[in-house]
Amino acid sequence: MIAVVRTGGKQYKVAIDDIVRVERLPGEKGESVALTDVLLVTDEGGIKTGAAVEGVKVTGRILQQLRDKKILVFKRRRRKNYRRKQGHRQNLTELQITAIGA
């Protein structure tokens, strides 16, 4: 069974026992999280799609809360001596998908 879920403004294709890194979700390590914004589900009965598939949710267990590697944001204007350097580290949640269904 495969599902496509939307969280943090991004879409993720997940199956049971997959490990995915998503935008920070509230919760502590070991807690269960339900993702209700499901866009597509496949199973033995076929494929269900829609803006939000009714009555289906994906549950997962939080493995860890972490931060991604740093990216540099550098702004510059030629001939104006304008330079700005800034770093950014995104907060992430690592999930293990435990169930897909109603």
C-alpha positions as CSV (number, residue, x, y, z in Angstrom):
1,M,0.0,0.0,0.0
2,I,1.4,3.4,-1.0
3,A,0.1,6.9,-0.1
4,V,1.0,10.4,-1.0
5,V,0.7,12.9,1.9
6,R,1.1,16.6,2.1
7,T,2.8,18.2,5.1
8,G,4.9,21.3,5.5
9,G,4.0,22.5,2.0
10,K,5.6,19.4,0.3
11,Q,4.3,16.1,-0.9
12,Y,5.9,12.8,0.1
13,K,5.3,9.3,-1.3
14,V,5.3,6.8,1.6
15,A,4.7,3.2,2.3
16,I,4.6,1.2,5.5
17,D,8.0,1.1,7.3
18,D,9.4,4.0,5.3
19,I,11.5,6.6,7.1
20,V,11.0,10.1,5.9
21,R,12.2,13.5,7.0
22,V,9.5,16.2,7.0
23,E,9.2,19.8,8.2
24,R,9.2,20.0,12.0
25,L,6.1,18.5,13.6
26,P,5.2,19.0,17.2
27,G,5.9,16.0,19.5
28,E,8.6,14.1,21.3
29,K,10.7,11.1,20.3
30,G,8.5,7.9,20.3
31,E,5.2,9.7,20.0
32,S,2.7,8.9,17.3
33,V,1.7,11.4,14.7
34,A,-1.3,11.3,12.3
35,L,-1.0,12.9,8.8
36,T,-4.6,13.5,7.6
37,D,-3.9,15.4,4.4
38,V,-3.7,12.4,2.1
39,L,-3.7,13.0,-1.6
40,L,-3.5,9.5,-3.1
41,V,-3.9,5.9,-1.7
42,T,-3.3,2.7,-3.6
43,D,-4.4,-0.7,-2.3
44,E,-5.9,-4.0,-3.6
45,G,-9.2,-2.2,-4.3
46,G,-7.5,0.3,-6.7
47,I,-6.5,3.9,-6.5
48,K,-8.2,6.7,-4.6
49,T,-7.3,10.3,-5.4
50,G,-8.5,13.7,-4.6
51,A,-7.6,17.0,-2.9
52,A,-8.0,15.1,0.3
53,V,-9.0,11.5,0.3
54,E,-11.9,11.1,2.8
55,G,-11.5,8.9,5.8
56,V,-7.8,7.9,5.2
57,K,-4.9,8.9,7.4
58,V,-1.3,8.0,7.6
59,T,0.2,7.4,11.1
60,G,3.9,7.5,12.0
61,R,6.2,7.4,14.9
62,I,8.7,10.1,15.6
63,L,12.2,8.8,15.5
64,Q,14.0,12.1,16.2
65,Q,13.8,15.8,16.0
66,L,16.8,17.2,14.2
67,R,18.2,20.0,12.1
68,D,19.3,19.8,8.5
69,K,22.7,20.8,7.2
70,K,23.4,24.5,6.8
71,I,22.8,26.3,3.5
72,L,24.3,29.7,2.8
73,V,22.2,32.6,1.4
74,F,24.5,35.2,-0.2
75,K,23.1,38.4,-1.7
76,R,25.2,40.8,-3.7
77,R,24.8,43.8,-6.0
78,R,27.6,44.5,-8.5
79,R,29.6,47.7,-8.2
80,K,27.7,48.8,-5.1
81,N,29.7,47.2,-2.3
82,Y,26.6,45.4,-1.1
83,R,27.1,41.9,0.3
84,R,25.0,40.0,2.8
85,K,25.8,36.5,3.9
86,Q,23.3,34.5,6.0
87,G,23.1,30.8,7.0
88,H,20.0,28.7,7.5
89,R,19.4,25.3,9.1
90,Q,15.9,23.8,8.7
91,N,14.2,22.0,11.6
92,L,13.2,18.5,10.6
93,T,11.3,15.6,12.1
94,E,12.2,12.0,11.1
95,L,9.2,9.8,10.9
96,Q,8.7,6.0,10.5
97,I,5.4,5.2,8.8
98,T,3.5,2.7,10.8
99,A,0.1,2.5,9.2
100,I,-1.9,3.7,6.2
101,G,-5.7,3.5,6.3
102,A,-8.9,4.6,8.0
